[in-house]
Amino acid sequence: MKEGSRIKGNITLKEIAKLANISASAVSRALNQKDGISEETRQRIIRIALENNYRPNMLARGMRGQRTNLIGIIVGDISRSFFTEFLGGADEEARKESMTIIIGNANETLDTEKQTIETFLSYNCAGIVICPVSDNIEVLKKLQNEKTNFVVFDRLFREESGFNQVTIKNREAAFTAVEHLIQCGHRRIAYIVSKMYKSTVMDRYLGYAQALNAHSLKVDKNIVKECASVADAAQKTREILSQDKKATAIFIADEAIALYVISTIIESGLKVPQDISAVIFGNPHWAAVFPPGFTCVKRPTGEMGKIAVRMLIQQIRNQTRGEHEIVELDSELIKRGSIRMM
């Protein structure tokens, strides 16, 4: 094996030694910054390792190719109840199959997501379940190219059929929630959402707009707001409330901003539902107990976690990538006291 050759797949420490024509122990010393090797040789070994995409196995050095019983799960923002509920379902399913989950929080940043993927691959995880933080398909293509078992959840790549995905029917759920407001007599319904993953935001907005159109109502852009952050939700809510032509209801299309929206309504001297009705996409724990009780779109989040892990384990055990599928789950509208009949 000559220096300059490329190894297909993940190169091992012994293969680096063959390429460099030195001992495996010398390679180990070079890569671990140990003494006993010249700087010139160290740099040559590092160059060979980088050229061949060497990744040390943190759990079992020298056992490259053997998979662990670990499943890496990467969530967008672990502070959201959506992700904690997902993890509960995923962990329950993994335990049934004698697998263990390890959790990575991407914190909605691409660099952190990439670092977490690298960490999980270094630990030789049997597979990865990931909620992408962006629509950058290259992150997932990298996993495909490295022949990594993985499943995408929540945020959908609708045009991509090359990998397994599980999500909810965002458009249909949003349609049902807004139509319920219309059936309760509301005609001027505001819409507010945070800047989430593009396909998720678009599907929920389309559901909102389609419900209005189905009842011959027009979308008023003055009461459609997208927030740059959860803190921005308060300002956007005030903009909705300050319109001369008042909205009688508000569809909060992301539970992460719901508390900011509701608290801003209360701070403005208004009451729910007497002055403005509200529906939340998602079912935060406080929604059932915080007066007057908030009507919510309850997503089958735990079930999504179970299905994602089940799909991944099936992929791991088959050791093949044949047919791939997109599973989209139904949600349930939980009716509480936050809607006034007009």
Secondary structure, DSSP 8 states (H G I E B T S, - for coil): --TT---SSS--HHHHHHHHTS-HHHHHHHHTT-SSS-HHHHHHHHHHHHHTT----SSSTT-TT---SEEEEEES-TTSHHHHHHHHHHHHHHHHTT-EEEEEE-TT-HHHHHHHHHHHHHTT-SEEEE--SSS-HHHHHHHHHTT--EEEESS--TT--SSEEEEE-HHHHHHHHHHHHHHTT---EEEEEE---HHHHHHHHHHHHHHHHHTT----GGGEEEESSTTHHHHHHHHHHT-SS--SEEEE--GGGHHHHHHHHHHTT--TTTT-EEEEEB--GGGGTSTT--EEEE--HHHHHHHHHHHHHHHHHHT------EEEE--EEE--SS----
